[in-house]
């Protein structure tokens, strides 16, 4: 029985640690629109049921880690509500994009492409 509880604690620790990086990322970026609300809701329901199950059979690893996981999923749902309302508009922040001409003229783009190819050829030769 001791080894079974040890296995339960090891597995529970790994699962509990899996939520932590996601929570830290959401807090750091203040952005959660990528997280599926359906996923988090189903995960919360599953964790609550798993908690009830753990307490009903009085299995310590299931009780401890299902409570931890339920708490973490509830925090993730709260953060999703706080930071996940709308996807912000994307802006080009690539430093290389400054060299690309913003024009609709095919001729200007073709000229830029030729100049870039010549520069590459100079570097390689």
C-alpha atoms as one frame of an Amber mdcrd trajectory, in Angstrom:
protein
   0.000   0.000   0.000   2.885   2.365   0.728   4.355   1.908  -2.752   0.933
   2.497  -4.318   0.598   5.783  -2.418   4.138   6.722  -3.456   3.240   6.137
  -7.100   0.091   8.233  -6.583   2.081  11.074  -5.036   4.664  11.025  -7.828
   1.990  11.045 -10.540  -0.020  13.704  -8.716   3.044  15.910  -8.346   3.815
  15.669 -12.054   0.229  16.508 -13.052   0.049  19.367 -10.536   3.320  20.794
 -11.875   1.980  20.692 -15.436  -0.516  23.493 -14.780   1.966  25.790 -13.069
   3.919  26.944 -16.175   0.663  27.838 -17.967  -0.543  29.914 -15.027   2.821
  31.705 -14.764   2.817  32.384 -18.527  -0.676  33.888 -18.459   0.210  36.108
 -15.493   3.474  37.209 -17.113   1.976  37.983 -20.534  -1.391  39.186 -19.212
  -2.887  37.320 -22.145  -5.063  34.204 -22.172  -7.178  34.328 -25.318  -5.346
  31.238 -26.655  -6.660  29.047 -23.835  -9.804  27.186 -24.753 -12.685  27.964
 -22.384 -14.211  24.574 -23.175 -10.970  22.842 -22.195 -10.685  24.688 -18.899
 -14.353  24.160 -18.024 -14.184  20.418 -18.769 -10.934  20.167 -16.840 -12.530
  21.894 -13.847 -15.531  19.561 -13.901 -13.222  16.551 -14.182 -11.051  17.755
 -11.300 -14.092  18.352  -9.090 -15.391  14.852  -9.823 -11.924  13.411  -9.200
 -11.811  15.274  -5.855 -15.170  13.843  -4.805 -13.977  10.393  -5.852 -10.710
  10.714  -3.895 -12.544  11.720  -0.734 -15.188   9.013  -1.163 -12.574   6.237
  -1.282 -10.320   8.034   1.229  -7.260   7.792  -0.995  -4.782  10.409   0.221
  -2.890  11.053  -3.065  -6.162  11.494  -4.956  -7.554  13.823  -2.283  -4.452
  16.023  -2.074  -3.640  16.376  -5.749  -7.197  16.610  -6.993  -7.692  19.574
  -4.659  -4.464  21.146  -5.926  -5.445  20.554  -9.561  -8.973  21.854  -8.998
  -7.528  25.020  -7.472  -5.077  25.492 -10.321  -7.755  25.013 -12.990 -10.035
  27.458 -11.150  -7.181  29.994 -11.145  -6.652  29.375 -14.864 -10.361  29.977
 -15.525 -10.196  33.194 -13.512  -7.120  34.329 -15.466  -8.824  33.382 -18.736
 -11.735  35.588 -17.727  -9.388  38.433 -16.689  -6.998  38.387 -19.652  -8.741
  36.463 -22.396 -11.539  38.690 -23.586 -10.299  39.532 -27.065  -7.311  38.789
 -29.187  -5.239  41.937 -29.647  -4.405  43.083 -33.127  -1.057  41.825 -34.277
   1.685  44.288 -35.045   4.816  43.574 -37.005   7.680  43.855 -34.561  10.268
  41.960 -36.585  13.365  44.159 -36.973  13.885  42.766 -40.480  10.528  44.137
 -41.563  11.959  47.670 -41.486  13.937  46.848 -44.633  10.885  45.724 -46.580
   9.316  48.500 -48.623   5.653  49.097 -47.920   4.372  49.581 -51.414   1.870
  47.983 -53.691   3.986  48.616 -56.751   5.103  45.334 -58.257   7.976  47.075
 -59.982   9.343  48.531 -56.735   9.114  45.137 -55.048  10.878  43.496 -57.984
  13.660  46.096 -57.784  14.034  45.498 -54.030  14.195  41.737 -54.658  16.961
  42.192 -57.232  18.944  44.460 -54.898  18.586  41.956 -52.095  19.733  39.125
 -54.347  22.791  41.197 -55.406  23.631  41.872 -51.767  23.378  38.178 -50.966
  25.598  37.338 -53.944  28.213  39.895 -52.741  28.228  38.352 -49.284  28.554
  34.807 -50.586  31.280  35.606 -53.153
